[in-house]
Amino acid sequence: MALSEVTSPDPSDRAAVRDYVLGGPLIDQLSISRENATDDVVDRWTSVAARLCDQLSLEQASLDPAQASRVYRYYMPVYLWCLARLEAHRSASAPGAACPPLVVGLSAPQGCGKTTLVAQLTRLLDADGVRAASVSIDDVYLTGAEQETLANKNPHNPLLRFRGNAGSHDVALGVRTIESLKALNANPGSTTKVPRYDKTMRGGRGDRAPRDIWPTHTAPLHLVLLEGWMLGFSPVGDEAVKAFDPHLAAVNRELRRGGYDRLHLAVDDWVVVRVEHIEWVREWRLEAEREARAAGRGALTDDEVADFVDRFLPAYRAYLPGLYGDGPFGSQTGKVLTVRVDRGRNVLDV
């Protein structure tokens, strides 16, 4: 059924909300059936949807089909899945020991809305008393000066000229950050600063933000949301990688030996946002940069966007089949939620 043919549910009608949510593409992965979708459960769904609408500045009673799908069938199910995984994580924790925060990895291509999703999840969690920290693999990019050094050491490799591919991250910083967050609850009074990267600096080429503006987290911490466009990628064979792009061999080596495995293995559960046509990334990135320019922030020109995205496409083509077919690096069966979106970022059947 086309999205435009689906009617947004009346939030005052339990039966309508129940039918709409249960008809969504993610519900089977949440093990929710009509039998356990009691009135109390449906009322909870309506309440969460109301909070999402408030966060997104939407009118719950007059959502258009795309907005309704985004609220009831995308963001809310992902949120409910995170809560269920957190409950399972706590149940598996040793009695009497400080339970470390659950680390949920969100792997999604650039521009498909992962940053917005993380922001909405964090606000929902906070309202429910679940303290969460958000970390992006983008936030541990090399500093601008370090990126220039990397580019100068690889003058003939366009994939390492600018930030983005494996090799352009301070992976050790990322691992230390996640490990420090996971240890917070066992060390009352300790704090952890989470790095931030400002993509508007250096004319849109980006640089690490000053440390004094990095957010600080203290115990108790219940959940860490780690997101990234290449999160969960597994290296491929040396010969296979050359078929995608000869320059990708250096990136593949970094993915294999650069510490990314430690970062991935620090993740407990995964959300993978899947797209059918990776070329959509170009459109999404162009849209984001134009919005940044319109707001007066540093941004890339249209030509720079095209050049920038071209440097990511070989990695997408090489590593997405493995991510989608085998799951993220180090992931376990039953601990991966798969979300498929279309060109308009609407959730689809998996």
C-alpha positions in Angstrom: 0.0 0.0 0.0 1.3 3.4 -0.9 2.2 5.8 1.9 -0.3 8.3 0.6 -3.1 5.8 0.9 -2.6 5.2 4.7 -4.7 7.3 7.0 -3.2 8.8 10.1 -4.8 7.3 13.2 -7.0 9.3 15.5 -5.1 9.5 18.8 -8.3 9.3 20.7 -9.3 6.0 19.0 -7.5 3.1 20.6 -8.5 0.6 18.0 -7.3 2.9 15.2 -3.9 3.4 16.9 -3.6 -0.3 17.6 -4.3 -1.2 14.0 -2.0 1.4 12.7 1.0 0.6 14.9 0.6 -3.2 14.4 0.5 -2.7 10.6 3.9 -1.1 10.7 7.0 -2.8 9.1 9.1 -2.9 12.3 6.5 -4.4 14.7 7.5 -8.0 14.0 11.0 -7.4 15.2 9.7 -6.1 18.5 7.7 -9.3 19.2 4.5 -7.4 19.7 1.3 -9.1 18.8 -2.3 -8.1 18.8 -2.8 -10.3 21.9 -0.3 -8.3 24.0 -1.3 -4.9 22.6 -3.6 -4.2 25.5 -5.4 -1.0 26.1 -2.7 0.1 28.5 0.0 -0.7 25.9 -1.9 1.3 23.3 -2.3 4.2 25.7 1.4 4.1 26.2 2.0 4.2 22.4 -0.3 7.2 22.1 1.6 9.0 24.9 5.0 8.4 23.3 3.6 9.5 20.0 2.3 12.7 21.6 5.8 13.4 23.0 7.4 12.8 19.7 4.9 15.2 18.0 5.7 17.8 20.6 9.5 17.3 20.0 9.1 17.5 16.3 6.6 20.5 16.4 3.8 18.4 14.8 0.1 18.3 15.6 -0.7 14.8 16.6 -4.4 15.0 15.6 -3.6 16.2 12.0 -0.5 14.3 10.9 -0.1 13.7 7.2 0.7 10.1 6.1 4.5 10.6 6.0 4.5 12.3 9.5 2.3 9.6 11.0 4.5 6.8 9.6 7.6 8.6 10.9 6.1 9.0 14.4 4.1 5.7 14.9 5.9 3.3 12.7 9.6 4.4 12.8 10.7 6.5 15.7 8.4 5.0 18.3 9.2 1.3 17.4 12.9 2.1 17.5 12.4 3.7 20.9 10.4 0.7 22.3 13.1 -1.6 20.9 15.8 0.3 22.8 13.8 0.1 26.0 13.3 -3.7 25.6 17.0 -4.2 24.9 17.9 -2.1 28.0 15.6 -4.2 30.2 17.2 -7.4 28.8 20.7 -5.8 29.4 19.8 -5.0 33.0 18.4 -8.5 33.6 21.6 -10.1 32.4 23.8 -7.9 34.7 25.4 -9.6 37.7 23.4 -9.1 40.9 24.9 -6.4 43.2 27.3 -5.1 40.5 27.1 -1.7 38.9 25.3 -2.3 35.6 27.2 -0.6 32.8 25.2 1.4 30.3 23.9 -0.4 27.2 25.7 0.7 24.1 23.4 0.8 21.0 25.1 1.3 17.7 23.2 3.0 14.9 24.6 2.4 11.4 23.0 4.5 8.7 24.2 6.2 5.5 24.8 10.0 5.5 21.8 12.2 5.2 19.1 9.5 6.0 18.2 11.1 9.3 20.3 9.3 11.9 21.2 12.4 13.8 17.6 13.5 14.1 16.6 10.0 15.2 19.3 10.0 17.9 18.2 13.4 19.1 14.5 12.3 19.4 15.4 9.0 21.1 17.6 10.9 23.7 14.8 13.2 24.6 12.3 10.4 24.9 14.7 8.4 27.1 15.4 11.4 29.3 11.6 12.0 29.8 11.4 8.3 31.0 14.2 8.7 33.4 16.7 6.9 31.2 20.0 8.8 31.1 21.6 8.6 27.7 24.8 9.8 26.0 25.0 10.3 22.3 28.3 9.7 20.5 29.0 9.9 16.7 31.9 8.4 14.9 32.0 11.7 13.1 33.0 13.3 16.4 36.3 11.4 16.5 37.5 12.5 13.1 41.1 13.6 13.0 41.7 17.3 13.8 41.9 19.5 10.7 45.7 19.6 11.0 45.9 15.8 11.4 43.7 15.3 8.3 46.0 17.5 6.3 48.9 15.4 7.4 47.1 12.2 6.4 46.3 13.8 3.0 49.9 14.8 2.5 51.1 11.3 3.3 48.7 9.9 0.7 48.9 12.5 -2.1 47.5 10.2 -4.8 44.6 8.8 -2.8 41.5 11.0 -3.1 39.6 8.8 -0.6 41.9 10.0 2.2 42.1 13.6 1.1 39.2 14.7 3.4 37.4 13.4 6.4 35.2 10.4 6.1 36.7 7.1 5.3 38.4 4.6 7.6 41.8 6.1 8.4 40.4 9.6 9.0 39.3 8.9 12.6 41.1 9.0 15.9 39.7 5.6 16.7 41.7 5.3 19.9 39.8 8.4 21.1 36.5 6.8 20.2 37.3 3.6 22.0 38.5 5.5 25.1 35.4 7.5 25.1 33.1 4.5 24.9 35.1 2.5 27.5 35.0 5.5 29.8 31.3 5.8 29.5 30.8 2.1 30.1 32.9 2.4 33.3 31.1 5.4 34.7 28.6 3.5 36.9 31.4 1.6 38.6 33.2 4.8 39.5 30.8 7.1 41.3 31.9 10.7 41.0 33.8 10.2 37.8 33.1 12.1 34.6 33.5 11.6 30.9 33.7 14.2 28.2 32.4 13.2 24.8 34.2 14.7 21.8 32.4 16.9 19.3 33.3 17.8 15.7 32.2 21.0 14.1 31.6 20.4 10.4 31.2 24.1 9.7 34.8 25.0 10.6 37.5 25.4 7.9 34.9 26.5 5.3 32.8 23.4 5.7 35.8 21.0 5.8 35.4 20.6 9.6 37.6 20.4 12.6 37.4 19.1 16.2 35.4 21.4 18.4 37.2 23.0 21.5 37.3 20.6 24.4 35.6 23.1 26.7 32.3 22.7 24.8 32.3 18.9 24.8 29.4 17.6 26.8 30.2 16.0 30.2 28.5 12.9 31.5 28.3 11.5 35.1 26.9 8.4 36.7 24.3 7.0 36.6 24.3 6.5 32.8 21.9 3.9 31.4 22.4 4.0 27.6 24.9 5.1 25.0 23.8 5.8 21.4 26.8 5.5 19.1 26.0 6.5 15.5 27.9 6.6 12.3 27.7 6.2 8.5 30.3 3.4 8.4 29.6 1.9 11.8 29.7 -1.9 11.7 31.5 -2.1 8.3 33.6 -5.3 8.0 36.8 -5.3 5.8 36.7 -7.3 2.6 39.4 -9.4 0.9 42.4 -7.6 -0.6 41.6 -8.6 -4.2 37.9 -8.0 -3.8 38.4 -4.4 -2.6 40.4 -3.5 -5.7 37.4 -4.3 -7.9 35.5 -1.4 -6.3 38.3 1.2 -6.4 42.1 0.7 -6.3 42.3 3.6 -3.8 40.0 1.7 -1.4 42.7 -0.8 -0.6 44.3 1.7 1.8 40.9 2.3 3.5 40.3 -1.4 3.7 43.7 -1.8 5.5 42.7 0.8 8.0 39.4 -0.8 8.6 41.2 -4.1 9.3 44.0 -2.9 11.5 43.1 0.6 12.6 41.2 -0.3 15.8 37.7 -0.2 14.3 37.1 -3.8 15.5 37.5 -2.6 19.1 35.0 0.2 18.6 32.5 -2.2 17.0 32.9 -4.9 19.7 32.1 -2.3 22.4 28.6 -2.2 20.9 25.9 -4.4 22.6 23.0 -4.0 20.2 22.5 -2.5 16.8 20.0 -0.5 14.7 20.8 -0.7 11.0 19.1 1.7 8.7 19.1 0.3 5.2 18.7 2.1 1.9 18.2 0.5 -1.5 20.0 3.1 -3.6 23.2 4.6 -2.1 23.1 7.4 -4.7 20.4 9.0 -2.6 23.2 10.1 -0.3 24.2 12.7 -2.8 20.8 14.2 -2.8 20.5 14.1 1.0 23.9 15.7 1.5 23.2 18.4 -1.1 20.0 19.2 0.8 21.8 19.5 4.1 24.6 21.7 2.8 22.1 24.0 1.1 20.2 24.3 4.4 23.5 25.1 6.2 24.3 27.9 3.7 20.8 29.3 3.9 21.3 29.5 7.7 24.6 31.4 7.3 26.7 28.5 8.5 29.9 27.2 6.8 29.0 24.8 4.1 30.2 23.1 0.9 29.3 24.3 -2.5 27.2 22.0 -4.7 30.3 21.0 -6.7 32.2 20.4 -3.5 29.3 18.2 -2.3 29.5 16.1 -5.4 33.2 15.7 -5.0 32.9 14.9 -1.3 30.2 12.2 -1.7 32.1 10.6 -4.6 34.9 9.8 -2.0 32.4 7.8 0.1 30.6 5.8 -2.6 33.4 3.2 -3.1 33.2 2.3 0.6 29.4 2.0 0.5 29.5 -0.3 -2.5 32.2 -2.5 -1.0 30.9 -2.7 2.6 27.1 -2.3 2.6 26.4 -5.8 1.1 28.2 -7.3 4.1 26.5 -5.1 6.6 23.1 -5.8 5.2 23.7 -9.5 4.6 25.8 -10.6 7.6 25.0 -7.8 10.1 27.4 -5.3 11.7 30.9 -6.4 12.6 30.7 -8.4 15.9 26.9 -8.3 16.1 24.9 -11.2 17.6 21.7 -12.8 16.4 18.6 -11.2 18.0 20.5 -8.0 18.8 20.0 -6.2 15.5 17.0 -4.1 14.5 16.8 -3.5 10.7 15.1 -0.5 9.4 14.6 0.1 5.6 13.8 3.6 4.3 13.0 5.0 0.9 14.2 8.1 -0.9 12.0 10.3 1.3 13.3 8.6 4.4 10.0 6.8 5.0 10.1 3.4 6.7 9.4 0.4 4.5 8.9 -3.3 4.9 12.2 -5.1 5.6 
